[in-house]
Amino acid sequence: MNVQLRQILYIKTAQLYTITHKLMNTKLAIKNISESLEEKFKDVLVQPKIEKETWESIRKHVTESSIHPSVVDSVLLTVLKEKKLVDTGISYYQFLAKNNYDLSVITQTYLLQLYEEKRIIEKEDKECILNLYEHFMNKYTSFEINMSNTLVKNLCKIGEWRKAINVIQKFETNDQSFLRQAYNALISYLYDCGEADKAYKYLLITFKKGKGPMEHAYTSYLKYHLKDKNTVNGKIEELFSLWRQYGINPSEQTILEYIAACNDLGWSAKQTKLEGLKCTVCQQELLQTLSDEDYERLCKVAEQKLLLDNLYNVSNPTEIKRFISFINNGKPYDVVIDGLNLIYCNNSGYIMLQQNLVQHKKKGKKVLVIGRKHIECMIKKLNLKELADYFFVDNLSKDDPFILYAAFASGKNAKIISNDLMRQHKFAIDDVELNALFKRWQISQQYTLEKDEQSMKKLTKKAPIDAIVHKQLNYWHIPYMYNSSQPRKRHTVNDNWTCFNMRP
Ligand SMILES: [Zn+2]
């Protein structure tokens, strides 16, 4: 390891240690302070009005504990928020402001977070939020993420959605992060006050640029559209389509809310499990082929991005050239097999490959096996050569892009056999819509090998394959996640599905 690299690693480790240490210290300090305040000021903190002298002695008490002086006020506000003493916290902030204490952005952020919890916003609260908005907009050129999120939530809470958009814009000009919480609050607010067109505009932005909104926005969407019984069914389907288009799996909370609403509307909606790709409620097999247009779109991008734009990452130009001409001469293939994957999935891998090839040969299928060079001699030895076409890539090359390229070049019906989830290709198709199409293509065209009861391996459509929203006849099948934190997370649990029958 060179000296520079070692220094960087050392610095990074030290930084990580300091951050972890600080966090642990602060967490511990909050716990200690919370306990000591409870002991000493329990009756005082619940009073409607706390005198200046009392606040001073509380602040002194916190300062004397072992925390850094710069975080005294934010720690105290955190403790009050945790104790649900919202008004007391706001009154503490007012005491600081009135007596010219230094108010840091963190302290101001904690005040705004207290306002988020306040049930009734009075005129003076509104003024305070607006003053902070003006202060931040005038004083800073870039915004901190927590402050921006809470400021947007507060501005929506007091009906100032245009100002909320200003905050989002200012933040996103300087920072690449997406303000998911802020958009969520904005969309929810706009639906709640009847501005559906604007809300929809920001809803689309969250799908295109981020992970979609969170529970609040979906609740407000539903609540708004339930007001018009003539259009609500279409609007629910429109949202499901967006989930499908952008590869989103909603949270359990959201899906339960939609199940209840849809059942009230006369649909039959239930949680379900998948057996293989069969829904255990409606007994339908979830098979989904892409439209010709979608397939062409995916195919073009996949061919270009997986191999051609990625030459040196995947292999070398000579090998790629040789491969493309090989495919052009041999295509179309009915089946493309990930040779290594099949061979190394158990001890009798070569026998399994042989069985598989014989079966396909009997059915008159044209098969291509892609493997590494080191398996070539075994293939010859076992006389498997005449059962299929073979392409052996250099041992250092990545074989997945070759498999995908061969399949796409062979047309819409070509199948691939591989237990690989091909997750790394997300980087290659860096577009949420195309990624969703890729998942849908994988679900319909990729087969995996699973153990059945006799311990024999058989081809199946069972997981591990990504879950994505399906529409089939009158049915929507929607996979869900436990929460909304990672709605595009790869999903292989077959239990968390829902079956929506629109015309039972
Ligand atoms: Zn079903």
Residues whose N, C-alpha, C, O or C-beta is under 5 A from the ligand:
A	BS01	ZN	C279 V281 C282 Q283 C499
